[in-house]
Amino acid sequence: MRALQLTDPGVLELRKVPVPEIGPTDLLLRVGAAGICHSDLHVLHIPFKMRDEPLTLGHEVAGTIEAVGSAVEGRSAGERGIVYLCWSCGVCRECVSGNENVCRAAGRTAMPPCPGLGPDGGMAEYIRIPAASFVPIGDLDFLQAAPLADAALSSYHAINGARAQLQPGSVAVVIGIGGLGHVAVQILAATSAAHVIAVDVSAEKLDLAARCGAAEGLIGGPDTAREVLDRTGGRGADAVFDFVGTDHTATLAVESVAPNGAYRMIGLGGGAPEITAGPAGGPGWPWGASIRKSYGGTKSDLISSVALAQAGKLRVEVERYDLAEGREALDRLERGLVAGRAVLVP
């Protein structure tokens, strides 16, 4: 089969490799589509080899079951589905509580094995997956389904983690209207009565946010926090979802979140929010506000995201590429030229 593989740091090649062999508890999935995420760019730029053999990228995967392991029950060839990306142990306290994304077996990093970030991923014609990671999608289009595995999963989980702040009349700020951000706006519109303010440096992406259900859009800049405060009577936003995660966006979140509000950090831009133990006041961290680094999501979050898509309440803005065009798509993503999500089709 063909697979898009990282062969050396920064070196991506389309290679011919054997179709994966599956074990008793696995499924072999014929890939229908694989989304491209900023995490793939991070992996591409890691200055050392993640493992000795080449690594097939791709953790947003949808496809059709081709073969079923001998010990797997309840699954059959021909079923269409999406891959839950946290390949957790399934038996620890966190997993049985429904918190598979922070599986105890993963230690303090709390990042269970994930396709394309350790095990081989789905930017290929076939992928081996644990049967427990398969989530049915019915007749949902693969191009729409694949990005749900992260773009919707991570957005839904972050939003669900601030559900107490998203009461009717609340204000939610979404920073960064990219692959995750434009999906988050739709999830907020579908599952809450919050007034959504989108923030981005691109007017085109603010137009996308408006089509997705944002009530307002603000061009990001030095005065954005003041603009948010002006729109909230000086109190700030009840929830701020940062899908960028740079120093600039972290500062914006700190300066615009309300007392008892929620700041959810999803983007991996390396930003450091300045939060001190001093008295609250001015532009600093307000009383009662919480901050949470949000990783991935639970399998339940993914099932809910699929249900929203099947109900027509969530539609991903997609740019389609052939598998051989994977490097071109990644380069466009790095230059900020992708509207929504780039998706590869084998």
C-alpha positions as CSV (number, residue, x, y, z in Angstrom):
1,M,0.0,0.0,0.0
2,R,1.0,3.7,-0.2
3,A,1.7,5.6,3.0
4,L,2.8,9.1,3.7
5,Q,5.8,8.6,6.1
6,L,8.2,10.7,8.1
7,T,11.5,9.1,7.3
8,D,13.8,11.7,8.9
9,P,13.2,14.9,10.8
10,G,11.4,17.2,8.3
11,V,11.5,14.6,5.5
12,L,8.1,13.3,4.3
13,E,7.9,10.6,1.6
14,L,5.1,8.7,-0.1
15,R,6.3,5.1,0.2
16,K,5.2,1.6,-0.7
17,V,4.9,-0.4,2.5
18,P,3.2,-3.7,3.5
19,V,-0.5,-3.6,4.4
20,P,-0.5,-3.8,8.3
21,E,-1.1,-7.2,9.9
22,I,-3.8,-7.2,12.6
23,G,-3.9,-9.0,15.9
24,P,-6.9,-10.7,17.6
25,T,-8.3,-7.5,19.1
26,D,-7.6,-5.3,16.1
27,L,-9.4,-4.1,13.0
28,L,-7.9,-3.4,9.5
29,L,-9.5,-0.2,8.2
30,R,-9.4,0.8,4.5
31,V,-8.9,4.6,4.8
32,G,-11.5,6.8,3.2
33,A,-10.0,10.1,4.3
34,A,-7.4,11.5,6.7
35,G,-7.4,15.0,8.1
36,I,-4.3,17.1,8.5
37,C,-3.7,18.9,11.9
38,H,-1.2,21.4,13.3
39,S,0.0,18.5,15.4
40,D,1.3,16.9,12.2
41,L,3.4,20.0,11.6
42,H,4.8,19.7,15.1
43,V,5.8,16.1,14.4
44,L,7.3,17.1,11.1
45,H,9.5,19.7,12.8
46,I,10.7,17.6,15.7
47,P,14.5,17.7,15.3
48,F,15.0,14.0,16.2
49,K,13.6,10.7,15.1
50,M,10.5,9.6,17.1
51,R,11.3,6.0,16.4
52,D,13.8,4.0,14.4
53,E,11.5,3.0,11.5
54,P,9.6,5.5,9.3
55,L,6.3,6.8,10.8
56,T,3.0,7.0,8.9
57,L,1.4,10.3,9.9
58,G,-2.3,11.0,10.5
59,H,-4.6,10.9,13.5
60,E,-7.8,12.0,12.0
61,V,-9.0,8.9,10.2
62,A,-12.3,7.6,8.7
63,G,-12.8,4.5,6.6
64,T,-14.3,1.1,6.1
65,I,-13.6,-2.1,8.0
66,E,-11.6,-4.5,5.8
67,A,-10.8,-7.2,8.2
68,V,-11.7,-8.1,11.8
69,G,-9.5,-9.7,14.5
70,S,-10.3,-13.2,15.7
71,A,-11.3,-12.0,19.2
72,V,-13.4,-9.0,18.1
73,E,-17.1,-9.2,18.6
74,G,-19.8,-6.9,17.3
75,R,-17.9,-5.6,14.3
76,S,-17.9,-6.8,10.7
77,A,-16.3,-6.0,7.3
78,G,-18.0,-3.2,5.4
79,E,-18.9,-1.1,8.5
80,R,-18.0,2.6,8.1
81,G,-16.5,4.5,11.0
82,I,-14.1,6.9,12.5
83,V,-11.0,6.2,14.7
84,Y,-11.0,7.5,18.3
85,L,-7.4,8.7,18.7
86,C,-6.7,8.0,22.3
87,W,-5.7,4.3,22.4
88,S,-5.9,4.0,26.1
89,C,-5.7,0.9,28.3
90,G,-9.5,0.8,29.0
91,V,-9.1,-0.7,32.5
92,C,-7.6,2.0,34.7
93,R,-9.6,4.3,37.0
94,E,-9.6,7.2,34.5
95,C,-10.6,5.0,31.6
96,V,-13.5,3.3,33.3
97,S,-14.7,6.7,34.5
98,G,-14.9,7.8,30.9
99,N,-11.7,9.9,30.9
100,E,-9.8,7.9,28.3
101,N,-7.8,10.9,27.2
102,V,-5.9,11.0,30.5
103,C,-5.4,7.3,30.8
104,R,-3.2,6.5,33.9
105,A,-1.1,4.0,31.9
106,A,0.2,7.1,30.0
107,G,1.8,8.5,33.2
108,R,2.2,12.2,33.9
109,T,2.2,13.0,30.2
110,A,-1.4,11.7,30.1
111,M,-1.1,11.2,26.4
112,P,-2.2,7.6,25.5
113,P,-0.8,6.1,22.3
114,C,-2.2,8.0,19.3
115,P,-2.1,7.0,15.6
116,G,0.5,9.1,13.7
117,L,2.2,10.2,16.9
118,G,3.7,6.8,17.8
119,P,1.8,4.0,16.2
120,D,1.4,4.3,12.4
121,G,-1.4,6.7,11.4
122,G,-4.0,7.0,8.7
123,M,-2.3,8.9,5.9
124,A,-2.2,5.7,4.0
125,E,-4.5,3.3,2.2
126,Y,-4.9,1.0,5.3
127,I,-4.4,1.4,9.0
128,R,-4.4,-1.1,11.9
129,I,-6.5,0.1,14.8
130,P,-7.7,-1.4,18.2
131,A,-11.3,-2.5,17.7
132,A,-12.3,-0.5,20.8
133,S,-11.3,2.8,19.0
134,F,-13.8,2.3,16.2
135,V,-16.9,4.6,16.2
136,P,-19.6,4.0,13.6
137,I,-20.6,7.0,11.4
138,G,-23.4,5.5,9.2
139,D,-23.5,7.1,5.8
140,L,-21.6,10.3,6.9
141,D,-19.2,11.4,4.2
142,F,-15.6,10.4,4.9
143,L,-14.3,13.9,4.1
144,Q,-16.6,15.3,6.7
145,A,-16.1,12.5,9.2
146,A,-12.3,12.3,9.3
147,P,-11.8,15.8,10.9
148,L,-14.3,15.0,13.6
149,A,-11.6,12.7,15.1
150,D,-9.6,15.7,16.4
151,A,-11.0,19.1,15.2
152,A,-14.4,18.2,16.6
153,L,-13.3,16.0,19.5
154,S,-10.9,18.5,21.0
155,S,-13.3,21.4,20.5
156,Y,-16.2,19.5,22.0
157,H,-14.1,18.4,25.0
158,A,-12.8,21.9,25.7
159,I,-16.3,23.4,25.5
160,N,-17.8,20.6,27.7
161,G,-15.1,21.4,30.3
162,A,-16.6,24.9,30.5
163,R,-20.2,24.0,30.4
164,A,-21.0,25.6,33.8
165,Q,-20.0,29.0,32.4
166,L,-22.1,28.6,29.2
167,Q,-25.4,29.7,30.6
168,P,-28.0,31.6,28.6
169,G,-26.8,35.2,28.3
170,S,-23.2,34.2,28.7
171,V,-20.4,35.4,26.3
172,A,-17.9,32.9,24.8
173,V,-14.7,34.1,22.9
174,V,-13.2,31.7,20.4
175,I,-9.6,32.7,19.5
176,G,-8.3,31.3,16.1
177,I,-10.8,30.3,13.5
178,G,-8.9,27.5,11.9
179,G,-9.5,23.8,11.7
180,L,-10.6,23.5,15.3
181,G,-11.9,27.1,15.9
182,H,-14.5,27.1,13.1
183,V,-15.8,23.7,14.4
184,A,-15.9,25.1,18.0
185,V,-18.1,28.0,16.9
186,Q,-20.6,25.5,15.5
187,I,-20.5,23.3,18.6
188,L,-21.2,26.4,20.8
189,A,-24.0,27.5,18.5
190,A,-25.5,24.0,18.6
191,T,-25.1,23.1,22.3
192,S,-25.3,26.4,24.2
193,A,-27.1,29.8,24.2
194,A,-23.9,31.7,24.5
195,H,-23.2,34.9,22.5
196,V,-20.1,33.9,20.5
197,I,-17.3,36.4,19.7
198,A,-14.8,35.1,17.2
199,V,-11.2,36.5,17.1
200,D,-8.7,36.1,14.3
201,V,-6.1,38.1,12.4
202,S,-7.8,37.3,9.1
203,A,-11.0,38.9,7.9
204,E,-11.7,35.9,5.7
205,K,-11.6,33.6,8.7
206,L,-14.0,35.9,10.6
207,D,-16.4,35.6,7.7
208,L,-16.1,31.8,8.1
209,A,-16.9,32.2,11.8
210,A,-20.0,34.2,11.0
211,R,-21.2,31.5,8.6
212,C,-20.6,29.0,11.4
213,G,-22.8,30.9,13.9
214,A,-20.6,33.6,15.6
215,A,-22.5,36.7,16.6
216,E,-19.5,39.0,16.3
217,G,-16.0,39.0,14.9
218,L,-12.9,40.9,16.1
219,I,-9.6,41.3,14.3
220,G,-6.9,40.3,16.8
221,G,-4.6,43.1,17.9
222,P,-3.4,45.1,20.9
223,D,-6.9,46.4,21.6
224,T,-8.9,43.2,21.4
225,A,-9.1,42.6,25.1
226,R,-10.5,46.1,25.6
227,E,-13.0,45.4,22.8
228,V,-14.2,42.3,24.6
229,L,-14.5,44.2,27.9
230,D,-16.5,46.9,26.1
231,R,-18.9,44.3,24.8
232,T,-19.4,42.8,28.2
233,G,-19.9,45.8,30.4
234,G,-16.3,45.7,31.6
235,R,-16.6,42.3,33.2
236,G,-15.2,40.0,30.5
237,A,-16.1,36.8,28.7
238,D,-17.5,33.9,30.7
239,A,-15.5,31.5,28.6
240,V,-12.4,31.9,26.4
241,F,-11.3,29.1,24.1
242,D,-7.8,29.6,22.8
243,F,-7.1,27.5,19.7
244,V,-3.8,29.3,19.0
245,G,-1.9,29.2,22.3
246,T,0.8,31.8,21.7
247,D,2.0,34.5,24.2
248,H,-0.3,37.0,22.5
249,T,-3.4,34.9,22.6
250,A,-2.7,33.8,26.2
251,T,-2.4,37.5,27.2
252,L,-5.6,38.2,25.5
253,A,-7.3,35.4,27.4
254,V,-6.0,36.6,30.8
255,E,-7.1,40.1,30.1
256,S,-10.5,39.3,28.8
257,V,-11.8,36.4,30.9
258,A,-14.5,37.3,33.5
259,P,-14.4,36.6,37.3
260,N,-15.4,33.0,37.8
261,G,-14.9,32.5,34.0
262,A,-13.1,29.7,32.2
263,Y,-9.9,29.9,30.1
264,R,-9.4,26.7,28.0
265,M,-6.0,26.4,26.3
266,I,-6.2,24.1,23.3
267,G,-3.7,25.5,20.9
268,L,-0.1,24.4,21.1
269,G,1.7,27.7,20.3
270,G,3.9,27.5,23.5
271,G,2.3,30.6,25.1
272,A,2.7,31.3,28.8
273,P,-0.3,33.1,30.4
274,E,0.9,35.4,33.2
275,I,-1.1,34.3,36.3
276,T,0.1,35.6,39.7
277,A,-0.9,35.0,43.3
278,G,-1.3,38.8,43.8
279,P,-4.6,40.6,44.4
280,A,-7.0,40.6,41.4
281,G,-7.6,43.8,39.5
282,G,-6.7,45.7,36.3
283,P,-5.7,43.5,33.4
284,G,-4.5,40.6,35.6
285,W,-6.1,37.2,36.4
286,P,-9.6,37.8,38.0
287,W,-10.9,36.2,41.1
288,G,-12.5,32.7,40.7
289,A,-11.4,32.2,37.0
290,S,-10.1,28.8,36.0
291,I,-7.5,27.7,33.5
292,R,-7.3,24.2,31.9
293,K,-5.0,22.7,29.3
294,S,-7.4,20.6,27.3
295,Y,-6.1,17.5,25.5
296,G,-8.1,15.6,22.9
297,G,-11.3,14.3,24.4
298,T,-13.2,11.3,25.5
299,K,-14.8,8.7,23.4
300,S,-18.2,10.0,24.5
301,D,-17.2,13.5,23.2
302,L,-16.4,11.9,19.8
303,I,-19.8,10.1,19.7
304,S,-21.5,13.4,20.5
305,S,-19.6,15.2,17.7
306,V,-20.6,12.5,15.2
307,A,-24.2,12.9,16.3
308,L,-24.0,16.7,15.7
309,A,-22.6,16.1,12.2
310,Q,-25.3,13.5,11.4
311,A,-28.0,15.9,12.5
312,G,-26.6,18.6,10.1
313,K,-25.5,20.9,13.0
314,L,-21.8,20.5,12.3
315,R,-20.1,20.8,8.9
316,V,-16.4,21.0,8.5
317,E,-15.0,23.5,5.9
318,V,-12.8,21.1,3.9
319,E,-10.0,21.4,1.4
320,R,-9.5,18.0,-0.4
321,Y,-6.1,16.7,-1.5
322,D,-4.9,13.4,-2.9
323,L,-2.5,11.4,-0.7
324,A,0.4,12.3,-2.9
325,E,-0.3,16.0,-2.3
326,G,0.2,15.6,1.5
327,R,3.4,17.7,1.7
328,E,1.8,20.5,-0.3
329,A,-1.2,20.5,2.0
330,L,1.0,20.7,5.1
331,D,3.0,23.6,3.6
332,R,-0.3,25.4,2.9
333,L,-1.4,24.8,6.5
334,E,1.9,26.1,7.8
335,R,1.5,29.3,5.8
336,G,-2.0,29.8,7.1
337,L,-3.6,29.3,3.7
338,V,-6.0,26.5,4.6
339,A,-9.6,27.5,5.1
340,G,-10.9,25.0,7.7
341,R,-9.4,21.6,7.4
342,A,-7.2,20.0,4.8
343,V,-8.1,16.4,4.2
344,L,-6.2,13.7,2.3
345,V,-7.9,11.0,0.2
346,P,-5.9,7.8,-0.7
